[in-house]
Amino acid sequence: MDEITRLEKLLEISRKLKERFARREAYYLRLLKQAKMREVKRSGSQS
């Protein structure tokens, strides 16, 4: 396999990984936001 083909393969793999991690990141951000909302509601009801 020559250098160009190898680099194109690596690029393709990294793009796929990036897409997957972007989805995971969005998922974790959403969970974090929900957790913060719950925290705000809980501390708000105490005072």
The first five atom37 places (N, CA, C, CB, O) and aatype in JSON, in Angstrom:
{
  "aatype": [12, 3, 6, 9, 16, 1, 10, 6, 11, 10, 10, 6, 9, 15, 1, 11, 10, 11, 6, 1, 13, 0, 1, 1, 6, 0, 18, 18, 10, 1, 10, 10, 11, 5, 0, 11, 12, 1, 6, 19, 11, 1, 15, 7, 15, 5, 15],
  "atom_mask": [
    [1, 1, 1, 1, 1],
    [1, 1, 1, 1, 1],
    [1, 1, 1, 1, 1],
    [1, 1, 1, 1, 1],
    [1, 1, 1, 1, 1],
    [1, 1, 1, 1, 1],
    [1, 1, 1, 1, 1],
    [1, 1, 1, 1, 1],
    [1, 1, 1, 1, 1],
    [1, 1, 1, 1, 1],
    [1, 1, 1, 1, 1],
    [1, 1, 1, 1, 1],
    [1, 1, 1, 1, 1],
    [1, 1, 1, 1, 1],
    [1, 1, 1, 1, 1],
    [1, 1, 1, 1, 1],
    [1, 1, 1, 1, 1],
    [1, 1, 1, 1, 1],
    [1, 1, 1, 1, 1],
    [1, 1, 1, 1, 1],
    [1, 1, 1, 1, 1],
    [1, 1, 1, 1, 1],
    [1, 1, 1, 1, 1],
    [1, 1, 1, 1, 1],
    [1, 1, 1, 1, 1],
    [1, 1, 1, 1, 1],
    [1, 1, 1, 1, 1],
    [1, 1, 1, 1, 1],
    [1, 1, 1, 1, 1],
    [1, 1, 1, 1, 1],
    [1, 1, 1, 1, 1],
    [1, 1, 1, 1, 1],
    [1, 1, 1, 1, 1],
    [1, 1, 1, 1, 1],
    [1, 1, 1, 1, 1],
    [1, 1, 1, 1, 1],
    [1, 1, 1, 1, 1],
    [1, 1, 1, 1, 1],
    [1, 1, 1, 1, 1],
    [1, 1, 1, 1, 1],
    [1, 1, 1, 1, 1],
    [1, 1, 1, 1, 1],
    [1, 1, 1, 1, 1],
    [1, 1, 1, 0, 1],
    [1, 1, 1, 1, 1],
    [1, 1, 1, 1, 1],
    [1, 1, 1, 1, 1]
  ],
  "atom_positions": [
    [[0.86, -1.19, 0.0], [0.0, 0.0, 0.0], [0.89, 1.24, 0.0], [-0.97, 0.0, 1.24], [1.78, 1.38, 0.84]],
    [[0.65, 2.14, -0.94], [1.49, 3.33, -0.99], [1.05, 4.38, 0.04], [1.47, 3.93, -2.39], [0.01, 4.25, 0.68]],
    [[1.86, 5.42, 0.17], [1.65, 6.44, 1.19], [0.29, 7.13, 1.06], [2.76, 7.47, 1.12], [-0.4, 7.34, 2.06]],
    [[-0.08, 7.49, -0.17], [-1.35, 8.2, -0.39], [-2.54, 7.35, 0.03], [-1.48, 8.59, -1.87], [-3.43, 7.82, 0.74]],
    [[-2.54, 6.1, -0.4], [-3.64, 5.2, -0.03], [-3.71, 5.04, 1.48], [-3.46, 3.83, -0.71], [-4.8, 5.04, 2.06]],
    [[-2.55, 4.9, 2.1], [-2.5, 4.72, 3.55], [-3.06, 5.95, 4.27], [-1.06, 4.45, 4.0], [-3.83, 5.82, 5.22]],
    [[-2.67, 7.12, 3.82], [-3.15, 8.35, 4.44], [-4.65, 8.54, 4.23], [-2.39, 9.54, 3.88], [-5.35, 8.98, 5.14]],
    [[-5.13, 8.2, 3.04], [-6.56, 8.31, 2.79], [-7.35, 7.39, 3.71], [-6.88, 8.0, 1.33], [-8.41, 7.76, 4.22]],
    [[-6.83, 6.18, 3.92], [-7.48, 5.23, 4.83], [-7.53, 5.78, 6.25], [-6.74, 3.89, 4.81], [-8.56, 5.73, 6.92]],
    [[-6.39, 6.32, 6.7], [-6.33, 6.88, 8.05], [-7.32, 8.04, 8.21], [-4.91, 7.36, 8.37], [-7.98, 8.17, 9.23]],
    [[-7.39, 8.87, 7.18], [-8.3, 10.01, 7.21], [-9.75, 9.53, 7.31], [-8.11, 10.87, 5.95], [-10.54, 10.07, 8.08]],
    [[-10.07, 8.52, 6.52], [-11.42, 7.96, 6.53], [-11.77, 7.41, 7.91], [-11.55, 6.86, 5.47], [-12.87, 7.64, 8.42]],
    [[-10.84, 6.68, 8.5], [-11.06, 6.12, 9.83], [-11.25, 7.22, 10.87], [-9.88, 5.22, 10.24], [-12.16, 7.15, 11.69]],
    [[-10.4, 8.23, 10.82], [-10.5, 9.3, 11.81], [-11.8, 10.08, 11.66], [-9.3, 10.24, 11.7], [-12.37, 10.54, 12.65]],
    [[-12.29, 10.22, 10.43], [-13.58, 10.89, 10.22], [-14.71, 10.09, 10.84], [-13.85, 11.11, 8.73], [-15.59, 10.65, 11.49]],
    [[-14.68, 8.77, 10.63], [-15.72, 7.92, 11.21], [-15.69, 7.99, 12.73], [-15.54, 6.47, 10.76], [-16.74, 8.08, 13.38]],
    [[-14.49, 7.96, 13.29], [-14.36, 8.06, 14.75], [-14.88, 9.4, 15.25], [-12.89, 7.87, 15.17], [-15.57, 9.47, 16.26]],
    [[-14.54, 10.45, 14.52], [-14.97, 11.78, 14.92], [-16.5, 11.87, 14.95], [-14.39, 12.84, 13.97], [-17.07, 12.44, 15.87]],
    [[-17.15, 11.3, 13.93], [-18.61, 11.31, 13.9], [-19.17, 10.59, 15.11], [-19.13, 10.66, 12.61], [-20.1, 11.06, 15.76]],
    [[-18.59, 9.42, 15.41], [-19.08, 8.64, 16.53], [-18.87, 9.38, 17.85], [-18.4, 7.27, 16.58], [-19.75, 9.4, 18.71]],
    [[-17.69, 9.99, 18.0], [-17.41, 10.71, 19.23], [-18.25, 11.98, 19.35], [-15.94, 11.06, 19.31], [-18.61, 12.38, 20.45]],
    [[-18.56, 12.6, 18.22], [-19.4, 13.8, 18.25], [-20.79, 13.44, 18.76], [-19.49, 14.44, 16.85], [-21.37, 14.18, 19.56]],
    [[-21.33, 12.31, 18.3], [-22.63, 11.86, 18.79], [-22.56, 11.57, 20.28], [-23.11, 10.62, 18.03], [-23.46, 11.95, 21.04]],
    [[-21.49, 10.89, 20.72], [-21.33, 10.56, 22.13], [-21.2, 11.83, 22.96], [-20.11, 9.65, 22.35], [-21.75, 11.93, 24.05]],
    [[-20.45, 12.81, 22.44], [-20.25, 14.07, 23.15], [-21.59, 14.79, 23.33], [-19.26, 14.97, 22.39], [-21.87, 15.32, 24.41]],
    [[-22.4, 14.81, 22.28], [-23.7, 15.45, 22.36], [-24.57, 14.76, 23.4], [-24.4, 15.43, 20.99], [-25.31, 15.42, 24.14]],
    [[-24.48, 13.43, 23.46], [-25.24, 12.65, 24.42], [-24.82, 13.0, 25.85], [-25.05, 11.14, 24.16], [-25.67, 13.22, 26.72]],
    [[-23.52, 13.05, 26.1], [-23.03, 13.37, 27.44], [-23.36, 14.81, 27.83], [-21.53, 13.14, 27.52], [-23.67, 15.08, 28.99]],
    [[-23.28, 15.72, 26.87], [-23.63, 17.11, 27.16], [-25.1, 17.22, 27.57], [-23.35, 18.0, 25.94], [-25.44, 17.97, 28.48]],
    [[-25.96, 16.45, 26.88], [-27.38, 16.46, 27.21], [-27.61, 15.91, 28.62], [-28.17, 15.65, 26.18], [-28.39, 16.46, 29.39]],
    [[-26.93, 14.81, 28.95], [-27.06, 14.24, 30.29], [-26.59, 15.23, 31.36], [-26.25, 12.93, 30.4], [-27.22, 15.37, 32.41]],
    [[-25.49, 15.91, 31.07], [-24.95, 16.88, 32.02], [-25.93, 18.02, 32.24], [-23.6, 17.42, 31.51], [-26.13, 18.47, 33.36]],
    [[-26.53, 18.49, 31.15], [-27.49, 19.58, 31.24], [-28.7, 19.16, 32.08], [-27.94, 20.01, 29.84], [-29.18, 19.92, 32.92]],
    [[-29.19, 17.93, 31.86], [-30.32, 17.42, 32.63], [-29.97, 17.32, 34.11], [-30.75, 16.04, 32.11], [-30.77, 17.68, 34.97]],
    [[-28.77, 16.85, 34.4], [-28.33, 16.72, 35.79], [-28.26, 18.09, 36.46], [-26.96, 16.02, 35.87], [-28.65, 18.23, 37.62]],
    [[-27.78, 19.09, 35.74], [-27.69, 20.44, 36.29], [-29.09, 21.0, 36.54], [-26.9, 21.36, 35.34], [-29.31, 21.69, 37.54]],
    [[-30.02, 20.72, 35.64], [-31.39, 21.19, 35.82], [-31.98, 20.59, 37.09], [-32.26, 20.83, 34.59], [-32.63, 21.29, 37.87]],
    [[-31.76, 19.29, 37.29], [-32.26, 18.63, 38.5], [-31.65, 19.25, 39.74], [-31.96, 17.12, 38.45], [-32.33, 19.46, 40.74]],
    [[-30.36, 19.55, 39.67], [-29.64, 20.14, 40.8], [-30.24, 21.51, 41.14], [-28.13, 20.27, 40.48], [-30.44, 21.84, 42.31]],
    [[-30.52, 22.3, 40.11], [-31.1, 23.63, 40.3], [-32.48, 23.52, 40.93], [-31.18, 24.39, 38.96], [-32.8, 24.26, 41.86]],
    [[-33.29, 22.59, 40.44], [-34.64, 22.41, 40.99], [-34.56, 22.0, 42.46], [-35.41, 21.35, 40.19], [-35.33, 22.48, 43.29]],
    [[-33.62, 21.09, 42.77], [-33.51, 20.58, 44.13], [-33.07, 21.69, 45.09], [-32.53, 19.4, 44.19], [-33.64, 21.84, 46.17]],
    [[-32.07, 22.45, 44.71], [-31.58, 23.51, 45.59], [-32.61, 24.66, 45.66], [-30.21, 24.04, 45.09], [-32.68, 25.37, 46.66]],
    [[-33.38, 24.82, 44.61], [-34.4, 25.86, 44.6], [-35.55, 25.54, 45.53], [0.0, 0.0, 0.0], [-36.12, 26.44, 46.15]],
    [[-35.9, 24.27, 45.65], [-37.03, 23.88, 46.5], [-36.66, 23.88, 47.97], [-37.54, 22.5, 46.1], [-37.53, 23.98, 48.84]],
    [[-35.37, 23.78, 48.28], [-34.92, 23.77, 49.67], [-35.03, 25.16, 50.3], [-33.48, 23.26, 49.77], [-35.43, 25.28, 51.45]],
    [[-34.67, 26.2, 49.57], [-34.65, 27.54, 50.13], [-36.03, 28.16, 50.23], [-33.76, 28.43, 49.3], [-36.16, 29.3, 50.69]]
  ]
}
